[in-house]
Amino acid sequence: MTKDIITKKLILYQVIVYGILLFLIVGDEVFDFPHNVFGGLATPINWFEAFIEGVYVLVLCALTTYFTWRLLKRIKYLEGFLPVCSFCKKIRVGKDWVQIEAYISEHSAAEFSHGLCPACMKEHYGEFLDENKK
């Protein structure tokens, strides 16, 4: 799934939930849910309160939708095929070849630190490790 589709779906779900919230808040005033659904005392419609609460929900929806969209635009995804050299592990970018660390750092928020796995340590520094055991 691409980043744009994910963004659109998340925004759509968020707007739908706010629409349901708006219906419940305004519907409480207009349709008098406590009276009609739960058998409570009937209350008169307060149009001003329904309007103000509706505006609050719409402003909250606009703000959270905007900030969700902004944050999702900052997320970087690595997707697709990356042509990697079998030996040096460089990645082909157009006609150039770049180190995998440079490519991933440029296309994501990842940072690298380097170390040695036990197999490489033994293969490349085995004689030093054996000396230390003596």
C-alpha positions in Angstrom: 0.0 0.0 0.0 1.4 3.4 -0.9 1.9 6.3 1.5 -0.8 8.4 -0.3 -3.4 5.7 0.1 -2.5 5.2 3.8 -2.7 8.9 4.4 -6.1 9.2 2.6 -7.6 6.3 4.5 -6.4 7.6 7.9 -7.8 11.1 7.2 -11.1 9.5 5.9 -11.5 7.4 9.1 -10.7 10.4 11.3 -13.3 12.5 9.5 -15.9 9.7 9.7 -15.4 9.4 13.5 -15.7 13.2 13.9 -18.9 13.0 11.8 -20.3 10.4 14.2 -19.3 12.6 17.1 -21.0 15.6 15.6 -24.2 13.6 15.0 -24.3 12.4 18.6 -23.6 15.8 20.1 -26.0 17.8 17.9 -28.4 14.9 17.7 -28.6 14.9 21.5 -30.1 18.4 21.4 -32.2 18.0 18.3 -33.6 14.5 18.7 -33.4 14.5 22.6 -31.7 11.1 22.8 -32.0 10.8 26.6 -35.8 11.2 26.3 -36.5 9.2 23.2 -34.0 6.4 23.7 -33.7 6.1 27.5 -37.1 7.4 28.6 -35.7 10.4 30.5 -37.4 13.8 31.0 -38.1 15.7 27.8 -36.0 18.8 27.3 -36.5 21.7 24.9 -34.1 22.1 21.9 -31.3 24.6 22.6 -30.3 25.6 19.1 -27.5 27.9 20.3 -25.9 25.1 22.4 -26.2 22.7 19.5 -24.6 25.2 17.2 -21.7 26.0 19.5 -20.9 22.4 20.3 -21.1 21.5 16.6 -18.6 24.3 15.8 -16.3 23.0 18.5 -16.4 19.5 17.0 -15.8 20.9 13.5 -12.8 23.0 14.6 -11.3 20.1 16.5 -11.8 17.9 13.4 -10.1 20.5 11.2 -7.1 20.9 13.5 -6.5 17.2 14.2 -7.0 16.3 10.5 -4.5 19.0 9.5 -1.9 17.9 12.0 -2.4 14.3 11.1 -1.9 15.1 7.5 1.3 17.2 8.3 2.8 14.4 10.4 2.0 11.8 7.8 3.8 13.9 5.1 7.0 13.8 7.3 7.0 10.0 7.4 9.4 8.5 4.8 8.9 5.0 3.4 11.5 2.8 1.6 9.6 0.8 -0.9 10.1 -0.9 -4.2 13.2 -2.6 -5.5 16.7 -1.5 -4.6 19.5 -2.7 -6.9 22.3 -3.7 -4.6 25.8 -4.8 -5.6 26.4 -8.5 -4.5 29.9 -7.7 -3.3 30.2 -4.2 -1.8 26.4 -3.7 -1.0 26.3 -0.3 -2.7 22.9 0.8 -4.1 22.5 2.0 -7.7 20.8 5.4 -7.9 20.4 6.2 -11.5 23.8 5.7 -13.0 25.7 6.2 -9.7 26.4 3.8 -6.9 26.2 5.0 -3.3 26.8 3.3 0.1 23.7 1.7 1.6 24.1 3.8 4.8 24.1 7.0 2.8 21.1 6.0 0.8 19.0 4.9 3.7 20.0 8.0 5.8 18.9 10.2 2.9 15.6 8.5 2.3 14.5 7.8 5.9 15.1 9.0 9.5 17.4 6.1 10.3 20.9 6.7 11.6 23.7 4.1 11.5 26.3 3.0 14.0 28.8 0.3 13.0 30.0 -2.7 14.8 31.2 -6.3 14.1 29.1 -9.4 14.3 30.7 -12.4 16.0 31.3 -14.2 12.6 33.1 -11.2 11.1 35.1 -10.6 14.2 36.3 -14.2 14.2 37.0 -14.1 10.4 38.9 -10.8 10.3 40.4 -10.5 13.9 40.5 -14.2 14.8 44.3 -14.2 15.3 44.0 -11.4 17.8 41.2 -13.0 19.7 43.2 -16.3 19.9 46.3 -14.3 21.2 44.2 -12.8 24.0 43.1 -16.3 25.1 46.7 -17.4 25.7 
